[in-house]
């Protein structure tokens, strides 16, 4: 199990620093002074239940990378410019060590073909071994694409989606 933890941690550590660069490739449209800063992170999604039966969920630094661990892939953004940034778009490839979690927003724009086409998961299909197709599932997702319509000067925020270690 320790070897698996080390392997998954190494894979995630090697590929996650690429996420901000991929997002920045899709530069924000807007005025000359629209400057959007992007910073990606990975957080563990920890759900606890107190003595009264109240359940709460929080994000924390991941300490275990075992199959079934739920993580949040996030992108913090800030418009440090003086003009609004519009249609800020980025694409995050999913590492093969993770799959999109079933409770991900059904409106997410995802790809199941290596990033060639995107749409809501419910509208996508994948080829089967018998020359047919089947509806795509969360496990088939290879990329997530996100777009922020407008970021006002000085505005900050976060977008995120849940994944589960395979």
C-alpha positions in Angstrom: 0.0 0.0 0.0 2.9 2.4 0.8 4.3 1.7 -2.7 0.9 2.6 -4.3 0.7 5.8 -2.2 4.1 6.8 -3.3 3.4 6.0 -7.0 0.1 7.9 -7.0 1.7 10.9 -5.1 4.6 11.0 -7.6 2.2 10.8 -10.6 0.0 13.6 -9.2 3.0 15.7 -8.2 4.5 15.4 -11.7 1.4 16.3 -13.6 -0.4 18.9 -11.4 2.1 21.7 -11.9 1.1 21.7 -15.6 -2.5 22.7 -14.9 -1.9 26.4 -14.5 0.2 26.5 -17.7 -2.5 24.8 -19.7 -5.1 27.2 -18.3 -3.0 30.2 -19.1 -2.6 29.1 -22.7 -6.2 30.3 -23.1 -5.5 34.0 -22.4 -8.3 36.2 -21.2 -10.0 38.4 -23.6 -10.6 41.9 -22.5 -8.8 45.2 -22.4 -5.1 45.6 -22.6 -5.0 45.8 -18.8 -6.8 42.5 -18.1 -4.3 40.4 -16.2 -5.6 37.1 -14.8 -3.5 35.1 -12.5 -4.2 31.4 -12.2 -3.0 29.0 -9.6 -4.0 25.3 -9.4 -4.1 23.1 -6.3 -5.2 19.7 -5.2 -7.1 19.3 -1.9 -8.5 16.3 -0.1 -12.3 16.4 0.4 -12.8 15.3 4.0 -16.3 14.6 5.2 -16.9 14.2 9.0 -20.0 13.6 11.1 -20.1 15.1 14.6 -21.7 13.5 17.7 -25.0 15.1 16.9 -25.1 13.5 13.4 -24.3 16.7 11.6 -22.2 16.1 8.5 -19.7 18.6 7.3 -17.2 18.7 4.4 -14.0 20.6 4.3 -10.9 20.8 2.0 -7.5 20.0 3.5 -4.0 19.1 2.3 -4.1 15.5 1.1 -2.1 13.1 3.2 -3.1 9.8 1.6 -3.2 8.8 -2.0 -5.1 5.5 -1.9 -7.8 4.2 -4.2 -11.1 5.8 -3.4 -9.6 9.0 -1.9 -11.7 11.9 -3.0 -9.8 15.0 -4.2 -10.8 18.5 -5.4 -8.8 19.7 -8.4 -9.1 23.5 -8.1 -8.1 26.7 -9.9 -7.9 29.9 -8.0 -8.1 33.0 -10.2 -7.6 36.8 -9.7 -7.9 39.6 -12.1 -5.0 41.9 -11.2 -5.7 44.3 -14.1 -7.8 47.4 -14.5 -10.1 45.9 -17.1 -12.6 43.0 -17.0 -11.4 39.7 -18.4 -14.0 37.9 -20.4 -14.3 34.3 -21.6 -11.3 33.0 -19.6 -11.1 29.4 -20.6 -8.8 26.5 -19.6 -8.6 22.8 -20.1 -7.4 20.4 -17.4 -6.3 16.9 -18.6 -7.2 14.3 -16.0 -4.3 12.1 -14.9 -5.1 8.4 -15.6 -4.7 7.8 -11.9 -8.0 9.6 -11.2 -11.5 9.6 -12.5 -14.1 12.3 -12.4 -16.3 11.8 -9.2 -20.0 10.9 -9.7 -21.1 14.1 -7.8 -19.3 16.4 -10.2 -21.5 19.1 -11.7 -23.4 17.6 -14.6 -23.0 20.8 -16.6 -19.2 20.5 -16.7 -17.8 20.5 -20.2 -15.8 17.3 -20.4 -14.0 15.2 -23.1 -13.9 11.4 -23.3 -11.8 11.4 -26.4 -8.5 12.9 -25.3 -9.6 16.5 -25.6 -10.8 16.5 -29.2 -14.5 17.2 -28.4 -16.3 18.6 -25.3 -19.8 18.5 -24.0 -21.8 17.7 -20.9 -21.1 14.0 -19.9 -24.7 13.0 -20.4 -24.4 13.9 -24.2 -21.2 12.0 -24.8 -20.6 8.4 -25.9 -17.6 6.1 -26.3 -16.8 3.3 -28.7 -17.2 -0.3 -27.5 -15.2 -3.3 -28.5 -18.1 -4.6 -30.6 -18.0 -1.6 -33.0 -20.9 0.1 -31.2 -21.1 2.9 -28.7 -22.3 3.3 -25.1 -23.0 6.3 -23.0 -19.9 7.8 -21.5 -19.4 7.5 -17.7 -17.4 9.5 -15.2 -14.5 7.0 -15.5 -14.2 7.8 -19.3 -13.5 11.5 -18.8 -10.1 12.5 -20.0 -10.3 16.4 -19.8 -12.4 19.0 -18.1 -12.8 22.5 -19.8 -14.0 25.5 -17.9 -14.9 29.0 -18.9 -15.4 32.0 -16.7 -17.6 34.5 -18.5 -16.3 37.6 -16.8 -13.8 38.5 -14.1 -14.0 42.1 -12.9 -10.9 44.0 -11.9 -9.8 43.0 -8.4 -12.2 40.0 -8.4 -10.9 36.6 -7.1 -12.6 33.2 -7.1 -12.2 29.5 -7.4 -13.4 26.8 -9.7 -13.1 23.2 -8.8 -14.2 19.7 -9.6 -14.1 16.5 -7.6 -12.1 13.4 -8.7 -11.5 10.0 -7.1 -8.2 8.1 -7.1 -8.6 4.9 -9.1 
